[in-house]
Amino acid sequence: MSMRDKIEAKLKLALRPESIRVEDESAKHAGHIERHGHADPDGDTHFRVWIVSDMFAGKSRVECHRMITDLLAEEFDAGLHALAIHSSTPAQSA
């Protein structure tokens, strides 16, 4: 299973989102990866997530992002280097 699929599956299971989109942006960071040796130059290191979930209601942006990064601790340990997060509730995304 790809890193993108793992991220999406974990977030879907835990946060039951109304919508979710996960994009692999690793190719945009190839030079960064090579210079700093953070991860596999073939990808699966840099992602952007758009997620809309009721689970974010009443939480600050920092709390929402912390929820997501905590859920993905294993993926960060396995080579996920960067995650850009766009989180909102259904009311905020309307």
C-alpha positions in Angstrom: 0.0 0.0 0.0 1.4 3.4 -0.9 2.0 6.1 1.6 -0.8 8.1 0.1 -3.2 5.2 0.5 -2.1 4.7 4.1 -2.6 8.4 5.0 -6.1 8.4 3.4 -7.2 5.1 5.0 -6.1 6.2 8.5 -7.7 9.6 8.3 -10.9 8.1 6.9 -11.1 5.5 9.7 -10.4 7.9 12.6 -12.0 11.2 11.4 -14.9 10.0 9.3 -14.5 12.9 6.9 -17.2 14.4 4.7 -14.5 14.8 2.1 -10.8 14.1 1.9 -8.2 14.5 -0.8 -4.5 13.5 -0.4 -2.0 14.5 -3.0 1.6 13.3 -3.3 3.8 16.4 -3.8 7.1 14.5 -3.4 8.2 15.3 -7.0 8.2 19.0 -6.2 10.7 18.4 -3.4 13.2 16.0 -5.1 16.2 18.4 -4.7 15.4 19.0 -1.0 15.2 15.2 -0.5 18.5 14.6 -2.2 20.3 17.5 -0.3 19.1 16.5 3.1 18.6 12.8 2.7 15.3 12.7 4.6 13.6 10.1 2.5 13.3 8.1 -0.6 13.9 10.2 -3.7 11.3 8.2 -5.6 8.4 9.8 -3.6 6.1 9.1 -0.8 7.6 11.8 1.4 5.7 15.1 0.9 1.9 15.3 0.9 -0.9 17.8 1.0 -4.2 16.9 2.7 -7.6 18.6 2.4 -10.0 17.2 4.9 -13.5 18.2 6.0 -14.8 16.5 9.2 -17.2 17.2 12.1 -14.4 15.9 14.4 -12.8 19.3 14.0 -15.8 21.2 15.5 -14.8 23.4 18.4 -11.0 22.9 17.9 -8.4 25.3 16.9 -6.4 24.9 13.7 -3.4 23.7 15.8 -5.5 21.1 17.6 -6.9 19.8 14.3 -3.4 19.6 12.8 -2.1 17.9 15.9 -4.9 15.3 15.7 -3.9 14.5 12.1 -0.1 14.3 12.8 -0.7 12.2 15.9 -2.8 9.7 13.8 0.1 9.5 11.3 2.9 9.0 13.7 3.8 5.6 12.2 3.9 7.1 8.7 6.3 9.9 9.9 8.5 7.2 11.4 8.4 5.3 8.1 9.6 8.2 5.9 6.8 10.7 5.6 8.7 14.0 5.8 6.2 16.8 5.3 2.4 17.2 5.4 0.6 20.3 4.4 -2.9 20.2 6.1 -6.0 22.0 5.1 -8.6 21.1 7.7 -12.1 22.4 8.3 -15.6 21.5 9.5 -18.5 21.1 7.0 -19.8 24.5 8.2 -16.4 26.2 7.6 -16.1 24.7 4.1 -19.6 25.8 3.0 
